Every structure is written in structure tokens, then in C-alpha cells.
Amino acid sequence: DNRLRQWEQRLDGLAARLPSPARQLGTRRERLRELQQRLEQAGQRQMDAATRHLQHLAYRLQRNQPALGAYREAVDMAALRLRHAWRRQQEHRATRLEQADQGLRQLDPHAVLSRGYAMVFAPGGTAVRDVRELNAGDSLKLVFARGEARATVAQTVAQVATPEEAQ
């Protein structure tokens, strides 16, 4: 009994040190927002530098050879294409960041719980993934989107393995 209590205390201590999935997701969302902001700022700086460079080249071209209006027009068109390409790239990056954020939200265990599922924990505090881990009379902890419940196993019925599981 003492050894069992020691192992239970050790298990409780280890479980208490596990990081919260919600906190991890929050931290990653914040990092994602920070990276998005840095990406936008870096893109804007690159765009500003490229625009200044093109303006400088256009100025030099006009000053040295004012009769070259066609080149000025080409530089203006290049600057316009650059701005459009930058906007498209920013939109693409924003879409990818949004997809990553949605992926993180789908992994949030609380989102699954809010759809009507529950997490089941065995007496030792481990998550139950298979009915074969339980015995009649086991006390379970059920975690829902809003609250918890305690239950006792009356009976277990093992499901026949699917062809994929049999392999």
C-alpha cells in the first residue's frame, strides 16, 4: 500500500507539471500574431526600400537623359508591378497564417469538448483510450466543455477489431 501511494503521489506530481494545452495554444497564437506583425513590417520595409531605389533610379535617368520618357514609363510600370506582387505575397502569407491559426484551433481539446465530446480519465489520472483499459467498478472522471462528473463502470463491452486494427 505504501509503495502504491508513493507511485500515486509521484504520478500526481508529474501530472501537475504537464503544461496546459490551452496555455500552449495561447502562447503559440500570440507567437503567430507576433510573427505576422514582424513579417508585415519587414515586407513594408523591403517595399519602401525598393520604391526609394526605383525613385532614385528614375530621378537619375530623368536628370541625365530627360528625353528618355519611355524608360521612365517602364520604371513606373515596374514599380506598379512590384507593389502588386508585394500585395499578393502579403495576402498569400496572411492566408497561410490564418490556416495555421485554424489548424491550432482544431487541435484545441476544448474545441472538441464544446462539440459534445468528453475526456475520460482512469483512477490513476491517465486518459482512457480503449475500453480494455477499464474494469467493472472502476471510478472515472469525465471532463466536459463545462464541468466535470464522476462515474463508475458498470460493465465493459470490447468492440471487435476493425481490419486496419487487426494488421
Sequence and secondary structure as in RCSB ss.txt:
>XXXX:A:sequence
DNRLRQWEQRLDGLAARLPSPARQLGTRRERLRELQQRLEQAGQRQMDAATRHLQHLAYRLQRNQPALGAYREAV
DMAALRLRHAWRRQQEHRATRLEQADQGLRQLDPHAVLSRGYAMVFAPGGTAVRDVRELNAGDSLKLVFARGEAR
ATVAQTVAQVATPEEAQ
>XXXX:A:secstr
 HHHHHHHHHHHHHHHHS  HHHHHHHHHHHHHHHHHHHHHHHHHHHHHHHHHHHHHHHHHHHH TT HHHHHHH
HHHHHHHHHHHHHHHHHHHHHHHHHHHHHHHH HHHHHHTT  EEE TTS B   GGG  TT EEEEEETTEEEE
EE          HHHH 
